[in-house]
């Protein structure tokens, strides 16, 4: 299995490709007629899509996460 994930934060239009092996985060713009583009269209309509990820938490700062603080609402 590849060590990449596509992320999008609620309330933002951007999608990001995170490559864990390379240690990179790259903005992506999927085409509307691809499966990822179709998923993006559903996301923009308010659907949350999760596949193959067992932990994902948005945080307000990296320093809070690094110090072990995790505020889950």
N, C-alpha and C positions, 0 to 999 in steps of 0.2 A: 504494500500500500504506500502511496506517495505521502510525504509529510507536508502537504499543503492544505490550506483551508481558505475559503472565501468568506469574508466578514463584511457585514454592513451594520452600522449602528442605527437604532431607532431614531427617527427624526432627521436623518441625514440622507442625502441622495447617493452618496459615494459607496462603491464596493471596492474591497481591497483583497489582493491575493497575498497571503502570508505563506512564505516558504520557510519552514522550520529548519531544514537542512542548510539552506544558504544563509539564513538569518536575515531575510529581506521582507519588506512589505511594499507592495507595488499597487498603485491604483489601476483598476480595470474598468472597461466599458463593454459589457456583453452586448452582442447583437440580439435584437428582439426576436429573431427567428431561430435561435439556438435554445437548447434546454435551459442553459444558465440565463439567457435573456428572458425566457418565459418565467423562470423563477423570480427574476428581478421585477417583472411586471406584477406578479402576485405579491411580492414584498411591498412594492409601492402602493398596492391596494390594501395593505395592512396585515397580510398573512405573515406569520413567523415560520421559517423553514429551518429545521435542524436535522442533519444527517451525519452520523459518524463523529459527533462531538459530544463528550460526556460532561464537560465543564466549560461554561462561557459566562463571564460576569463582566459587565461594563463597570468601570471604576472612574472616579473623578480625577485621580492622579496616580502616577506610577509610584510615587513615594509612599502612599498609603498601602499599596499592595506589597511593596518591598518590606515594609515594617510589619506586615502580617495582619493589617486591619482590613476587614472585608465586611462592608455594610450591605447586607442582603435585605431588601425590602419585600 
